Amino acid sequence: MFIHAHQAPLRRNVPATIVRVEQCAIQPDGSADVFMTPMAYIWLEEIWERPGTGGLVEARGVRMGMDSSESYECWCATGGEGGGWSRLQGR
């Protein structure tokens, strides 16, 4: 399992997804094509860079409640259109 967070900057209370990697193909240029299945949604709590990895970031999070999970899933499905995640949450 991995945490997939696609909002920058990564910081406390940013939403993220716990995913299962189904397939990963590393390309000759070092990029990767990764197919993932979402398993759960979380709020990031702690974020740190693992030393000596060239920028690999690790994190810990708290699982979202059902209402937040459903809203976040809808927001992700629409590509984040219409004002951003914070607008959905009334922030």
Order of alpha helices (4+ residues) and beta strands (2+ residues): beta-beta-beta-beta-alpha-alpha
